[in-house]
Amino acid sequence: MTLVKAGEGRHGLVVREVALDGGPLSEEAFVKEGQGSAFVSRPDVLVFVTTTERGLALLPAKVEQLIGRGFHHLALEAPGLKGLTPAGWEQVKAALAYTDQFAGWLALCGLAPAAREVVTASADRDGVAGLVRLVDDRDAAIAALRRLQQEGADPLLVDSGDDLGQSGDETSADDDWGDWGDAPAATSADSGRLPRVDVGELLVEADELGGLREQLLGALRRGKRHFTLRVHFPRQRPVAKEDVQALIAARQAVAKAGGLLVVAALQEDAKEEVRKWLRLAGEDGQFALVETADEAERLHRRHAAGEQVTSSAPSDAAFVVVARDDRAVVVRPAATRGAARVETTTAAGRVIRIGREGLAGLPARVKRLAGEGVHDVIADLGQFREVRGESFDPMPQAVDAARRAGARLVFAEVSREVRALLKILGVPEEALADSLDGAALLLAAQRPAFEELRLELDREALDAPPPLDPVSSIDLDEEPTLGIAPARAGAEQDASRRRAQELEAERDAARRQAQALEAERDAARRKAQTLEAERDAARRQAQELEAAARRVPELEEARARAERALEEQRGATQLDATRLEQRVATLERELEARRARVAELELALEQGDAQAEEARREAEARAEALAREAEALRERAQALEAGAGRLPELEQSLEARDARVAELEAALDAARVAAADADGVRQRLSALEAELAIREQRLEGLQADVERFQAAAPGGAPAGSDDAHRARLRELELENARILAEAEQEIQRLMKEQQLLREELESAGDMIERLGKELEFS
């Protein structure tokens, strides 16, 4: 199971985070996004891998997954680790090695002090201290990576030597102490330093090998001559014949231009397949296959110096250098080269950098070192790329002195010219090496059997000649001559000393001349022998050609049979290989399934623990809830006990409420009666309105009569009748006013009754509603 976080870092980096907790390995969404591969990096992304102790088992696979998608900048965090087991260190070391193989960057971030000590000690022991980067926190990791990207310097690898992670625009030269990165000494301009080399570093996928030759030809036209090639073969893709043919064509193109192509850091299975195809093609002695970029760098420099560079140590070499630093070199036999746990034998060694004036002092120095307990001595002859009149007579004497003292003396950085001279002087071939690594291997071959040898090296320079012993003119075998003045004896001694020095100088010159003549004679003799051997070989070749011409039909038939047999064998081999690949794939699937099952069981165990913890928490919460409920029931019981004393009061209140309900029901009945009376009032009001309308009609009739009477009065009516009419008119007016007043009074009374009935109805409605609420509440 993996958790993912993303964010923009304060230093311009995109910071991603994945967590390994021991669950099944998955591929996060951000890993699938974008373009990237093992050889195409995403430089602006830094991935923090946070892991537990169980998650360390998945660390190499996770690092391989991330680098395969182009995430070459990683930081490992293990905040819960108080220490680091040997198995955990092996997983971390595998992740470091895989990251370095693809020119990546991996830092160990925020480790506990105990874990840091384990990492430091284990890295020194296993020879991978140059791959370890330790930082205190995330900010330090981001700052270190940003400095590397901006300045090209890795601040965490302070003792890493040359920066081989770059493309090789300008590589630093070997220092004066050889190829183990020691402090240089002040020497003259002809100190034998290897030249600077412009190395081009290529990262190629296996499917891109077909275009490698054209790519190298383009670089050759731009002036490059030295190339370090890293090829990645996926696990599911075997090495094919066409791949090796592409490599051979690329090497031949570079060699034709006077350059060198070195293949570095191949996977072990792919390396064995490539070597097999190279042996079949007859190219195994020409092709350069090395373990690390450091070895490739040394091969390029030696090639630039004019040396004949052999490809790499053969796969069946008796000993191999597995680690080196500025303090020690670690050598293993071939039998224990890949072993995880071996017994380490530690021995003290001494590297003596010999100057031109210090040749004569080597025998005495070797004797003194043997007396001091140093029995492994390497004499570095890197300053003598050619012989310029120096006397190398002390070299075989030093070998004899070391043998008599029980020590081992070998020579490193021996050029071809010096090697030939030393062999003439009697120095055995087993004591001569081209490099310091080769010298360490020669020392290992002379020791008793061991599983791993760690040579802890001290270094010194031997530049001054030994002091001359005083030369006396007195022969100690004769009787001393008496009576000679002291001054005269001192003068004779000085003259004798000068004469002895002159004679020694003449002897050395004569010896050098004799050596040169002997070398010329031996060269002429070897040339004659070579010519004779070539003549004999040509004669034998002619005879063989004549015999072969007679055997052409037989050879053709034999070749056809051999080709058929080879095809059959190739088919069988391919079939066996296919079966083996299928079996390996099956085993890998079973292994992955078992790993997944183990991870599932561990996850289930964790889930069971989590469920048990959750059940415990739920039980505790339930107990607390029950306790609270019991307390509430206790309080309710107390309230009920208190309410029991109020029961009579509640009964009286209930009786009063019942009486109130009866009153309300009576009021409701009265309201209903009032509503019925309101209907009667309405009917009565309608009758009054009708009667009023009749009276108005009568009044209108009376008014019409009055108008008629008034109209008729001026026409001669009698006076008495006028009074009668006036009286009648007044009566009618009074009657009309009375009727109107009565009608208005009746209307007002009816309106008041109607208003009272409306109010009573509203009050009855409110009372009914209140009564319903009280009944509902009761």
KEMIMAR-481944 format. One line per 4 residues: number of its first residue (from 1); their letters; for each residue x, y, z of C-alpha. Coordinates in nm, 2 decimals, decimal comma. Layout:
residues N
NUM) a) X/Y/Z  ...
end
This chain:
residues 778
1) mtlv) 0,00/0,00/0,00  0,14/0,34/-0,10  0,03/0,69/0,00  0,11/0,98/-0,23
5) kage) 0,15/1,35/-0,17  0,25/1,63/-0,41  0,35/1,98/-0,38  0,57/2,26/-0,52
9) grhg) 0,90/2,29/-0,33  1,03/2,62/-0,21  1,35/2,56/-0,42  1,17/2,52/-0,75
13) lvvr) 1,15/2,14/-0,73  0,83/1,93/-0,76  0,83/1,72/-0,44  0,65/1,39/-0,44
17) eval) 0,61/1,14/-0,16  0,55/0,77/-0,15  0,52/0,55/0,16  0,61/0,18/0,18
21) dggp) 0,43/0,01/0,47  0,49/-0,35/0,37  0,18/-0,39/0,16  0,16/-0,49/-0,20
25) lsee) 0,37/-0,28/-0,44  0,17/-0,05/-0,66  0,23/0,22/-0,92  0,10/0,56/-0,82
29) afvk) -0,09/0,78/-1,06  0,19/1,04/-1,07  0,44/0,77/-1,17  0,24/0,69/-1,48
33) egqg) 0,20/1,05/-1,59  0,44/1,22/-1,83  0,74/1,08/-2,02  1,05/0,93/-1,86
37) safv) 1,26/0,61/-1,85  1,57/0,47/-1,69  1,77/0,69/-1,94  1,54/0,99/-1,96
41) srpd) 1,54/1,17/-1,63  1,29/1,42/-1,48  1,53/1,66/-1,33  1,28/1,89/-1,15
45) vlvf) 1,12/1,62/-0,94  1,24/1,49/-0,61  1,06/1,18/-0,46  1,07/1,12/-0,09
49) vttt) 1,03/0,74/-0,01  0,91/0,70/0,35  0,94/0,34/0,47  0,89/0,13/0,77
53) ergl) 1,10/-0,17/0,87  0,87/-0,41/0,68  0,86/-0,18/0,38  1,24/-0,20/0,34
57) allp) 1,19/-0,54/0,17  1,01/-0,35/-0,12  1,27/-0,07/-0,14  1,48/-0,20/-0,43
61) akve) 1,17/-0,29/-0,64  1,03/0,06/-0,57  1,35/0,24/-0,66  1,37/0,03/-0,98
65) qlig) 1,01/0,12/-1,06  1,07/0,50/-1,00  1,40/0,51/-1,20  1,24/0,31/-1,48
69) rgfh) 0,98/0,60/-1,51  1,25/0,87/-1,51  1,25/0,97/-1,14  1,63/0,97/-1,08
73) hlal) 1,63/1,20/-0,77  1,52/1,02/-0,46  1,55/1,06/-0,08  1,49/0,77/0,16
77) eapg) 1,32/0,84/0,50  1,28/0,59/0,78  1,16/0,79/1,08  1,05/0,48/1,28
81) lkgl) 1,38/0,30/1,25  1,59/0,32/1,56  1,85/0,09/1,41  1,91/-0,11/1,09
85) tpag) 1,94/-0,49/1,06  2,18/-0,66/0,82  1,89/-0,75/0,60  1,77/-0,39/0,59
89) weqv) 2,12/-0,27/0,50  2,13/-0,51/0,21  1,81/-0,36/0,07  1,94/-0,01/0,12
93) kaal) 2,27/-0,11/-0,05  2,09/-0,26/-0,34  1,89/0,06/-0,39  2,21/0,27/-0,37
97) aytd) 2,38/0,05/-0,63  2,08/0,05/-0,87  2,05/0,43/-0,84  2,42/0,48/-0,91
101) qfag) 2,41/0,24/-1,21  2,17/0,48/-1,38  2,35/0,80/-1,28  2,08/0,88/-1,02
105) wlal) 2,09/1,06/-0,69  1,97/0,90/-0,36  2,01/1,06/-0,02  1,93/0,90/0,32
109) cgla) 1,72/1,16/0,51  1,66/1,20/0,88  1,80/0,86/1,00  1,83/0,80/1,37
113) paar) 2,18/0,81/1,52  2,20/0,43/1,56  2,09/0,38/1,20  2,34/0,63/1,07
117) evvt) 2,62/0,45/1,25  2,51/0,12/1,10  2,50/0,27/0,75  2,84/0,43/0,78
121) asad) 3,01/0,12/0,92  2,85/-0,11/0,67  2,93/0,12/0,38  3,30/0,13/0,48
125) rdgv) 3,30/-0,25/0,51  3,13/-0,32/0,18  3,32/-0,05/-0,01  3,02/0,16/-0,11
129) aglv) 3,09/0,46/0,11  3,12/0,67/-0,21  2,75/0,61/-0,28  2,61/0,72/0,06
133) rlvd) 2,46/1,06/0,11  2,34/1,15/0,46  2,12/1,46/0,53  1,95/1,57/0,85
137) drda) 1,61/1,67/0,71  1,41/1,73/0,39  1,52/2,09/0,35  1,89/1,98/0,36
141) aiaa) 1,81/1,72/0,09  1,64/1,97/-0,14  1,92/2,22/-0,09  2,19/1,96/-0,17
145) lrrl) 2,00/1,85/-0,49  1,95/2,21/-0,60  2,32/2,28/-0,55  2,41/1,97/-0,76
149) qqeg) 2,18/2,09/-1,04  2,30/2,46/-1,03  2,68/2,41/-0,96  2,74/2,06/-1,08
153) adpl) 2,89/1,97/-0,73  2,75/1,71/-0,50  2,80/1,85/-0,15  2,72/1,52/0,02
157) lvds) 2,99/1,32/-0,16  3,29/1,51/-0,04  3,53/1,23/-0,11  3,39/1,11/-0,44
161) gddl) 3,67/1,21/-0,66  3,59/1,29/-1,02  3,23/1,37/-1,11  3,15/1,08/-1,33
165) gqsg) 2,78/1,16/-1,34  2,83/1,43/-1,59  2,87/1,39/-1,96  3,24/1,41/-1,96
169) dets) 3,32/1,75/-2,12  3,63/1,77/-1,91  3,75/1,50/-1,68  4,02/1,56/-1,42
173) addd) 4,36/1,40/-1,46  4,50/1,12/-1,25  4,69/1,27/-0,96  5,05/1,18/-0,87
177) wgdw) 4,95/0,90/-0,64  4,78/0,67/-0,90  4,41/0,57/-0,92  4,31/0,56/-0,55
181) gdap) 4,26/0,93/-0,51  4,54/1,02/-0,27  4,69/1,35/-0,21  4,93/1,46/-0,49
185) aats) 5,30/1,52/-0,43  5,50/1,81/-0,59  5,67/1,66/-0,89  5,83/1,79/-1,21
189) adsg) 5,64/1,83/-1,54  5,75/1,49/-1,66  5,60/1,31/-1,35  5,40/1,06/-1,57
193) rlpr) 5,05/1,20/-1,50  4,79/1,05/-1,73  4,64/1,30/-1,97  4,30/1,47/-1,95
197) vdvg) 4,03/1,28/-2,15  3,71/1,42/-2,29  3,47/1,13/-2,23  3,12/1,11/-2,38
201) ellv) 2,88/0,91/-2,16  2,59/0,74/-2,34  2,28/0,59/-2,19  2,10/0,35/-2,43
205) eade) 1,80/0,12/-2,40  1,85/-0,23/-2,55  1,60/-0,15/-2,83  1,80/0,16/-2,93
209) lggl) 2,13/-0,04/-3,01  2,05/-0,05/-3,38  2,12/0,32/-3,41  2,43/0,33/-3,18
213) reql) 2,69/0,32/-3,46  2,54/0,62/-3,64  2,52/0,81/-3,31  2,88/0,74/-3,24
217) lgal) 2,99/0,84/-3,59  2,82/1,17/-3,54  3,01/1,22/-3,22  3,34/1,12/-3,38
221) rrgk) 3,28/1,38/-3,65  3,25/1,64/-3,37  3,59/1,54/-3,24  3,51/1,30/-2,95
225) rhft) 3,71/0,98/-2,93  3,64/0,82/-2,59  3,29/0,69/-2,50  3,15/0,51/-2,19
229) lrvh) 2,83/0,32/-2,28  2,56/0,20/-2,04  2,31/-0,03/-2,18  1,99/-0,13/-2,00
233) fprq) 1,84/-0,47/-2,08  1,49/-0,53/-1,93  1,44/-0,85/-1,74  1,19/-0,98/-1,99
237) rpva) 1,42/-0,91/-2,29  1,71/-1,15/-2,35  2,03/-1,04/-2,51  2,01/-1,12/-2,89
241) kedv) 2,28/-1,17/-3,15  2,18/-0,85/-3,32  2,24/-0,65/-3,00  2,60/-0,78/-2,98
245) qali) 2,66/-0,73/-3,35  2,55/-0,36/-3,30  2,79/-0,33/-3,01  3,07/-0,48/-3,22
249) aarq) 3,00/-0,25/-3,51  3,00/0,05/-3,28  3,34/-0,05/-3,12  3,50/-0,11/-3,45
253) avak) 3,39/0,23/-3,57  3,53/0,40/-3,27  3,85/0,20/-3,28  3,90/0,28/-3,65
257) aggl) 3,89/0,65/-3,55  4,16/0,59/-3,29  3,92/0,60/-2,99  3,79/0,36/-2,72
261) lvva) 3,44/0,24/-2,64  3,39/0,10/-2,29  3,07/-0,07/-2,17  3,01/-0,01/-1,80
265) alqe) 2,77/-0,15/-1,53  2,58/-0,42/-1,73  2,34/-0,63/-1,53  2,50/-0,96/-1,43
269) dake) 2,27/-1,18/-1,64  2,31/-0,95/-1,94  2,68/-0,94/-1,90  2,72/-1,32/-1,91
273) evrk) 2,51/-1,33/-2,23  2,71/-1,05/-2,39  3,04/-1,23/-2,31  2,90/-1,56/-2,46
277) wlrl) 2,81/-1,39/-2,78  3,14/-1,20/-2,79  3,33/-1,53/-2,75  3,13/-1,68/-3,04
281) aged) 3,22/-1,38/-3,25  3,59/-1,38/-3,16  3,56/-1,03/-3,00  3,60/-1,12/-2,64
285) gqfa) 3,96/-1,01/-2,63  3,88/-0,67/-2,79  3,57/-0,55/-2,62  3,59/-0,35/-2,29
289) lvet) 3,34/-0,45/-2,02  3,39/-0,30/-1,68  3,20/-0,29/-1,35  3,20/0,08/-1,27
293) adea) 3,25/0,42/-1,44  3,57/0,46/-1,24  3,73/0,16/-1,42  3,61/0,30/-1,75
297) erlh) 3,77/0,63/-1,67  4,10/0,47/-1,60  4,09/0,27/-1,93  4,02/0,59/-2,12
301) rrha) 4,32/0,77/-1,96  4,55/0,48/-2,02  4,44/0,46/-2,38  4,50/0,83/-2,42
305) ageq) 4,85/0,78/-2,28  4,93/0,54/-2,56  4,89/0,21/-2,36  4,74/-0,10/-2,51
309) vtss) 4,42/-0,13/-2,32  4,27/-0,48/-2,28  3,90/-0,49/-2,23  3,85/-0,59/-1,87
313) apsd) 3,94/-0,87/-1,63  3,82/-1,20/-1,77  3,53/-1,36/-1,61  3,75/-1,65/-1,48
317) aafv) 4,01/-1,42/-1,31  4,14/-1,57/-0,98  4,10/-1,24/-0,78  3,90/-0,92/-0,83
321) vvar) 3,90/-0,58/-0,66  3,55/-0,53/-0,52  3,61/-0,19/-0,34  3,86/0,08/-0,30
325) ddra) 3,90/0,42/-0,14  4,18/0,65/-0,03  4,25/0,43/0,28  4,22/0,07/0,17
329) vvvr) 4,15/-0,17/-0,12  3,94/-0,48/-0,08  4,01/-0,80/-0,29  3,81/-1,12/-0,31
333) paat) 3,88/-1,45/-0,48  3,65/-1,54/-0,77  3,48/-1,81/-0,55  3,36/-1,55/-0,29
337) rgaa) 3,30/-1,26/-0,53  2,93/-1,25/-0,50  2,90/-1,39/-0,14  2,69/-1,18/0,10
341) rvet) 2,89/-1,28/0,42  3,26/-1,35/0,42  3,54/-1,35/0,67  3,76/-1,04/0,62
345) ttaa) 4,14/-1,07/0,65  4,29/-0,73/0,73  4,66/-0,66/0,65  4,88/-0,35/0,66
349) grvi) 5,03/-0,24/0,33  5,26/0,04/0,21  5,26/0,22/-0,12  5,60/0,38/-0,20
353) rigr) 5,60/0,65/-0,46  5,96/0,62/-0,60  6,13/0,93/-0,74  6,43/0,93/-0,97
357) egla) 6,67/0,99/-0,69  6,51/0,72/-0,47  6,57/0,41/-0,68  6,88/0,31/-0,49
361) glpa) 6,71/0,33/-0,15  6,43/0,08/-0,22  6,61/-0,23/-0,09  6,70/-0,07/0,25
365) rvkr) 6,35/0,07/0,28  6,19/-0,27/0,22  6,41/-0,42/0,49  6,31/-0,16/0,74
369) lage) 5,94/-0,20/0,66  5,96/-0,57/0,71  6,12/-0,51/1,04  5,83/-0,28/1,13
373) gvhd) 5,58/-0,55/1,05  5,47/-0,43/0,70  5,49/-0,73/0,47  5,29/-0,61/0,17
377) viad) 5,47/-0,34/-0,02  5,38/-0,17/-0,36  5,65/0,02/-0,54  5,48/0,28/-0,76
381) lgqf) 5,69/0,35/-1,07  5,45/0,59/-1,22  5,71/0,86/-1,27  5,92/0,63/-1,50
385) revr) 5,71/0,62/-1,82  6,04/0,58/-2,01  6,41/0,50/-1,91  6,63/0,81/-1,92
389) gesf) 6,96/0,67/-1,79  6,84/0,57/-1,45  6,98/0,26/-1,29  6,72/0,00/-1,20
393) dpmp) 6,97/-0,25/-1,06  6,83/-0,20/-0,70  6,49/-0,34/-0,82  6,58/-0,71/-0,82
397) qavd) 6,79/-0,65/-0,51  6,48/-0,51/-0,34  6,28/-0,82/-0,45  6,54/-1,05/-0,30
401) aarr) 6,56/-0,84/0,02  6,18/-0,86/0,05  6,19/-1,24/0,00  6,46/-1,29/0,26
405) agar) 6,27/-1,07/0,51  5,95/-1,26/0,46  5,77/-0,97/0,28  5,60/-0,93/-0,06
409) lvfa) 5,71/-0,66/-0,30  5,53/-0,58/-0,63  5,56/-0,29/-0,87  5,27/-0,08/-1,00
413) evsr) 5,23/0,17/-1,29  5,50/-0,01/-1,48  5,53/0,11/-1,84  5,62/-0,12/-2,13
417) evra) 5,98/0,01/-2,15  6,04/-0,02/-1,78  5,87/-0,37/-1,77  6,11/-0,50/-2,04
421) llki) 6,41/-0,36/-1,86  6,31/-0,51/-1,52  6,25/-0,85/-1,68  6,60/-0,84/-1,82
425) lgvp) 6,74/-0,75/-1,48  6,57/-1,05/-1,33  6,25/-0,91/-1,18  5,98/-1,18/-1,22
429) eeal) 5,67/-1,11/-1,43  5,45/-1,20/-1,12  5,58/-0,88/-0,95  5,49/-0,63/-1,24
433) adsl) 5,15/-0,47/-1,27  5,01/-0,19/-1,49  4,81/-0,03/-1,22  4,77/-0,02/-0,84
437) dgaa) 4,46/-0,25/-0,87  4,68/-0,50/-1,06  4,95/-0,47/-0,79  4,69/-0,54/-0,52
441) llla) 4,58/-0,85/-0,71  4,94/-0,97/-0,74  4,98/-0,93/-0,36  4,66/-1,12/-0,30
445) aqrp) 4,78/-1,41/-0,53  5,10/-1,44/-0,31  4,91/-1,47/0,02  4,75/-1,78/0,18
449) afee) 4,39/-1,86/0,11  4,13/-1,60/0,23  3,77/-1,51/0,17  3,82/-1,14/0,16
453) lrle) 4,14/-0,93/0,19  4,14/-0,57/0,31  4,47/-0,40/0,25  4,49/-0,09/0,47
457) ldre) 4,74/0,13/0,28  4,98/0,39/0,41  5,17/0,60/0,15  5,51/0,76/0,14
461) alda) 5,74/0,91/-0,11  6,10/0,79/-0,17  6,28/1,08/-0,35  6,62/1,10/-0,18
465) pppl) 6,92/0,85/-0,23  7,04/0,66/0,07  7,34/0,80/0,26  7,68/0,68/0,13
469) dpvs) 7,88/0,46/0,36  8,23/0,60/0,44  8,50/0,45/0,22  8,83/0,38/0,40
473) sidl) 9,17/0,35/0,22  9,29/0,11/0,49  9,26/-0,26/0,41  9,13/-0,42/0,72
477) deep) 9,30/-0,75/0,62  9,65/-0,59/0,65  9,83/-0,47/0,95  9,77/-0,10/1,01
481) tlgi) 10,06/0,14/0,92  10,18/0,34/1,21  10,32/0,69/1,21  10,10/0,84/0,95
485) apar) 9,99/1,19/1,03  9,62/1,24/1,09  9,59/1,52/0,84  9,75/1,31/0,57
489) agae) 9,52/1,02/0,65  9,21/1,24/0,62  9,33/1,38/0,29  9,39/1,03/0,15
493) qdas) 9,04/0,92/0,28  8,88/1,22/0,09  9,07/1,14/-0,22  8,97/0,78/-0,20
497) rrra) 8,61/0,86/-0,14  8,60/1,09/-0,45  8,78/0,82/-0,65  8,53/0,56/-0,54
501) qele) 8,24/0,79/-0,64  8,39/0,85/-0,98  8,45/0,47/-1,02  8,09/0,40/-0,92
505) aerd) 7,96/0,66/-1,17  8,18/0,51/-1,45  8,05/0,16/-1,35  7,69/0,28/-1,36
509) aarr) 7,75/0,44/-1,70  7,92/0,12/-1,83  7,64/-0,09/-1,69  7,38/0,13/-1,86
513) qaqa) 7,56/0,11/-2,18  7,60/-0,27/-2,15  7,23/-0,29/-2,07  7,15/-0,09/-2,38
517) leae) 7,37/-0,31/-2,59  7,22/-0,62/-2,44  6,87/-0,49/-2,50  6,96/-0,41/-2,86
521) rdaa) 7,12/-0,75/-2,90  6,82/-0,92/-2,74  6,59/-0,72/-2,96  6,79/-0,82/-3,27
525) rrka) 6,79/-1,18/-3,16  6,42/-1,17/-3,09  6,36/-1,01/-3,43  6,56/-1,28/-3,60
529) qtle) 6,38/-1,55/-3,41  6,05/-1,38/-3,51  6,15/-1,37/-3,87  6,25/-1,73/-3,86
533) aerd) 5,93/-1,82/-3,69  5,73/-1,62/-3,95  5,92/-1,80/-4,23  5,85/-2,14/-4,07
537) aarr) 5,49/-2,04/-4,02  5,46/-1,93/-4,38  5,61/-2,25/-4,49  5,38/-2,45/-4,28
541) qaqe) 5,09/-2,24/-4,39  5,17/-2,31/-4,75  5,19/-2,68/-4,68  4,86/-2,66/-4,50
545) leaa) 4,70/-2,46/-4,78  4,81/-2,73/-5,03  4,67/-3,00/-4,81  4,36/-2,80/-4,75
549) arrv) 4,32/-2,75/-5,13  4,31/-3,12/-5,16  4,06/-3,15/-4,88  3,82/-2,88/-4,99
553) pele) 3,53/-3,12/-5,08  3,57/-3,29/-4,74  3,58/-2,96/-4,56  3,27/-2,83/-4,75
557) eara) 3,09/-3,15/-4,65  3,21/-3,12/-4,29  3,12/-2,75/-4,28  2,77/-2,84/-4,40
561) raer) 2,74/-3,11/-4,13  2,87/-2,87/-3,87  2,62/-2,60/-3,98  2,34/-2,85/-3,96
565) alee) 2,45/-2,97/-3,62  2,49/-2,60/-3,51  2,14/-2,52/-3,63  2,01/-2,82/-3,45
569) qrga) 2,20/-2,73/-3,14  2,09/-2,37/-3,17  1,73/-2,48/-3,20  1,77/-2,71/-2,90
573) tqld) 1,95/-2,44/-2,71  1,68/-2,19/-2,79  1,41/-2,44/-2,68  1,59/-2,50/-2,36
577) atrl) 1,64/-2,13/-2,31  1,27/-2,08/-2,37  1,18/-2,35/-2,12  1,42/-2,21/-1,87
581) eqrv) 1,28/-1,86/-1,92  0,93/-1,99/-1,88  1,03/-2,18/-1,56  1,21/-1,87/-1,43
585) atle) 0,90/-1,66/-1,51  0,68/-1,92/-1,33  0,91/-1,92/-1,03  0,92/-1,54/-1,03
589) rele) 0,54/-1,53/-1,04  0,52/-1,78/-0,76  0,77/-1,57/-0,56  0,57/-1,26/-0,63
593) arra) 0,25/-1,44/-0,53  0,41/-1,56/-0,21  0,55/-1,22/-0,14  0,20/-1,07/-0,20
597) rvae) 0,05/-1,34/0,02  0,29/-1,26/0,30  0,22/-0,90/0,25  -0,16/-0,97/0,26
601) lela) -0,11/-1,18/0,58  0,09/-0,90/0,74  -0,18/-0,65/0,63  -0,45/-0,88/0,77
605) leqg) -0,26/-0,90/1,09  -0,24/-0,53/1,11  -0,61/-0,50/1,02  -0,69/-0,76/1,30
609) daqa) -0,49/-0,56/1,55  -0,67/-0,24/1,43  -1,01/-0,41/1,46  -0,93/-0,55/1,81
613) eear) -0,82/-0,20/1,91  -1,14/-0,05/1,76  -1,35/-0,32/1,94  -1,18/-0,24/2,27
617) reae) -1,24/0,13/2,21  -1,61/0,06/2,12  -1,65/-0,16/2,44  -1,51/0,12/2,65
621) arae) -1,74/0,37/2,48  -2,04/0,14/2,53  -1,95/0,09/2,90  -1,93/0,47/2,94
625) alar) -2,26/0,51/2,77  -2,42/0,24/2,99  -2,28/0,41/3,29  -2,43/0,74/3,18
629) eaea) -2,77/0,57/3,11  -2,77/0,41/3,45  -2,70/0,75/3,61  -2,98/0,90/3,40
633) lrer) -3,22/0,62/3,52  -3,11/0,68/3,87  -3,19/1,05/3,84  -3,52/0,96/3,67
637) aqal) -3,61/0,73/3,96  -3,53/1,00/4,21  -3,75/1,24/4,01  -4,04/0,97/4,01
641) eaga) -4,00/0,94/4,39  -4,02/1,31/4,42  -4,32/1,32/4,19  -4,51/1,06/4,40
645) grlp) -4,55/1,32/4,67  -4,71/1,55/4,42  -4,97/1,30/4,31  -5,27/1,44/4,52
649) eleq) -5,19/1,79/4,39  -5,18/1,66/4,03  -5,52/1,48/4,09  -5,67/1,81/4,21
653) slea) -5,53/1,99/3,91  -5,68/1,72/3,69  -6,02/1,76/3,85  -6,00/2,14/3,81
657) rdar) -5,90/2,09/3,44  -6,20/1,85/3,40  -6,43/2,12/3,54  -6,28/2,38/3,31
661) vael) -6,34/2,14/3,02  -6,71/2,11/3,12  -6,73/2,49/3,14  -6,58/2,52/2,80
665) eaal) -6,82/2,26/2,66  -7,11/2,46/2,80  -6,97/2,78/2,65  -6,94/2,59/2,32
669) daar) -7,30/2,49/2,34  -7,40/2,85/2,42  -7,19/2,97/2,13  -7,37/2,72/1,91
673) vaaa) -7,71/2,86/2,04  -7,58/3,21/1,98  -7,49/3,11/1,63  -7,85/2,98/1,59
677) dadg) -7,98/3,31/1,73  -7,76/3,50/1,49  -7,94/3,32/1,21  -8,28/3,44/1,35
681) vrqr) -8,14/3,79/1,39  -8,04/3,78/1,03  -8,39/3,67/0,93  -8,55/3,94/1,14
685) lsal) -8,31/4,20/1,00  -8,42/4,10/0,65  -8,79/4,14/0,75  -8,71/4,49/0,90
689) eael) -8,54/4,58/0,58  -8,84/4,47/0,38  -9,08/4,67/0,61  -8,85/4,97/0,58
693) aire) -8,87/4,95/0,21  -9,26/4,94/0,24  -9,25/5,24/0,46  -9,02/5,43/0,22
697) qrle) -9,27/5,35/-0,06  -9,55/5,49/0,16  -9,34/5,80/0,24  -9,28/5,85/-0,13
701) glqa) -9,66/5,82/-0,18  -9,72/6,08/0,09  -9,47/6,31/-0,05  -9,64/6,28/-0,39
705) dver) -9,97/6,36/-0,23  -9,82/6,67/-0,06  -9,68/6,78/-0,39  -10,02/6,73/-0,56
709) fqaa) -10,19/6,91/-0,27  -9,95/7,20/-0,29  -9,99/7,22/-0,67  -10,37/7,22/-0,63
713) apgg) -10,38/7,48/-0,34  -10,31/7,80/-0,54  -10,60/7,72/-0,77  -10,88/7,84/-0,53
717) apag) -10,91/7,59/-0,25  -11,10/7,71/0,05  -10,91/7,86/0,34  -11,04/7,61/0,59
721) sdda) -10,92/7,32/0,38  -10,58/7,49/0,36  -10,54/7,47/0,74  -10,66/7,11/0,72
725) hrar) -10,41/7,03/0,46  -10,13/7,20/0,65  -10,22/7,00/0,95  -10,24/6,69/0,75
729) lrel) -9,90/6,77/0,60  -9,75/6,82/0,94  -9,89/6,50/1,05  -9,75/6,32/0,75
733) elen) -9,41/6,49/0,81  -9,41/6,39/1,17  -9,52/6,04/1,08  -9,24/6,02/0,83
737) aril) -8,98/6,15/1,07  -9,10/5,90/1,33  -9,09/5,62/1,09  -8,74/5,72/0,98
741) aeae) -8,62/5,75/1,34  -8,76/5,42/1,43  -8,61/5,26/1,13  -8,27/5,40/1,21
745) qeiq) -8,29/5,29/1,57  -8,39/4,94/1,47  -8,11/4,93/1,21  -7,86/5,05/1,47
749) rlmk) -7,99/4,79/1,73  -7,97/4,51/1,47  -7,62/4,62/1,37  -7,51/4,62/1,74
753) eqql) -7,66/4,27/1,79  -7,49/4,15/1,47  -7,15/4,29/1,60  -7,21/4,13/1,94
757) lree) -7,29/3,80/1,77  -6,98/3,82/1,55  -6,76/3,89/1,86  -6,93/3,60/2,04
761) lesa) -6,87/3,37/1,74  -6,50/3,48/1,73  -6,47/3,43/2,11  -6,64/3,09/2,07
765) gdmi) -6,39/3,00/1,79  -6,09/3,10/2,00  -6,23/2,91/2,30  -6,29/2,60/2,08
769) erlg) -5,93/2,62/1,95  -5,79/2,67/2,30  -6,00/2,39/2,43  -5,87/2,16/2,15
773) kele) -5,51/2,25/2,24  -5,58/2,19/2,61  -5,74/1,86/2,53  -5,46/1,76/2,31
777) fs) -5,20/1,86/2,57  -5,40/1,67/2,84
end
